[in-house]
Amino acid sequence: MDVSKHNFDLNLYKVFYMVAQTKSISKAAELLYVSQPAVSYSIKTLEESLHGQLFFRTPKGVELTPEAEKLYEAVKSSYRSLAIGEKLFTEDKDLITGDLYIGCNPSLFQVGLYPYIATYHKQYPGIKIHIISKPASDLIKMLENHELDMVIRKFGMETSFRNFSVKIASQITHCFFCNKDYKHLSQKKEVTLEELSTYPLLVLNQSSYERRALDNDFKKQNVKLEPIMDFTYHAPIVYLVKLGYGIGYTLKESIQHELDTKELYQLHISQISSMHNLGIVYNSKYLSSAANKLISII
């Protein structure tokens, strides 16, 4: 599309964006430091230009029409791109101040990210580091929307991910583990997935890469994985296994202390792909200096 042929009035789209964000003519007027009639006039002008209605009036304010929803998403994306561009242009190249937004679940932060963050913070104490923990699919969506600088996640042998850049940082190990109630299983040289499936299992839910890889390993042995509980994060799995609720599956590095002190025991299972890559997912086109420096440290 040749945008040079379009005569956009960016001020009208700015007013439209603020009204859509606040769902209120009066609140938009306050944020824009203009009068309510001025906001209403701008919306009317844009509607006439587009030959369509943008908002429905409601008792609580205004709502976007179905057609305007699509326009709003495009305008919102444009505003995000402008905000990112402004951030990259004005950021402190010396990293004396700034912000770094990282998507990473707690278990991966503990075993894979913490040492690098500690080194980074010592070198650049003025950079505020924000760690956001959500399901992996939500974190990737936030990365797509430029709400995060990078996402830390697990990979198999593949090292590519959608339209993002990926840097593999290290390898991590997963294992099945238990408390003293199932200690006899840890003393066996080999536990098959068929035998394991007869015990109560606690694993991550199916939205996680780890669970999908585990499901695939079970399918290869013609065994169905039917856990008694599944979770978004590892922490409750470890907690409940310690209480004797069953056999869990987690990052070995995160429970190494408990394994060493014999509070927990590892099961020996060769039929699972226990080794996985830990990698950084980021958009190289919108990488800030603060984010780029952390990636170089890793």
Sequence and secondary structure as in RCSB ss.txt:
>XXXX:A:sequence
MDVSKHNFDLNLYKVFYMVAQTKSISKAAELLYVSQPAVSYSIKTLEESLHGQLFFRTPKGVELTPEAEKLYEAV
KSSYRSLAIGEKLFTEDKDLITGDLYIGCNPSLFQVGLYPYIATYHKQYPGIKIHIISKPASDLIKMLENHELDM
VIRKFGMETSFRNFSVKIASQITHCFFCNKDYKHLSQKKEVTLEELSTYPLLVLNQSSYERRALDNDFKKQNVKL
EPIMDFTYHAPIVYLVKLGYGIGYTLKESIQHELDTKELYQLHISQISSMHNLGIVYNSKYLSSAANKLISII
>XXXX:A:secstr
  GGG    HHHHHHHHHHHHHT HHHHHHHHTS HHHHHHHHHHHHHHHTS  EEEETTEEEE HHHHHHHHHH
HHHHHHHHHHHHHHHS TT SSEEEEEE  HHHIIIIIHHHHHHHHHH TTEEEEEE   HHHHHHHHHTTS SE
EEEEESS   BTTBEEEEEEEEEEEEEE GGGHHHHTSS   HHHHTTS EEEE TTSHHHHHHHHHHHHTT   
  SEEESSSHHHHHHHHTTS EEEEEGGGGHHHHHTTSSEE   TTS  EEEEEEEE GGG  HHHHHHHHH 
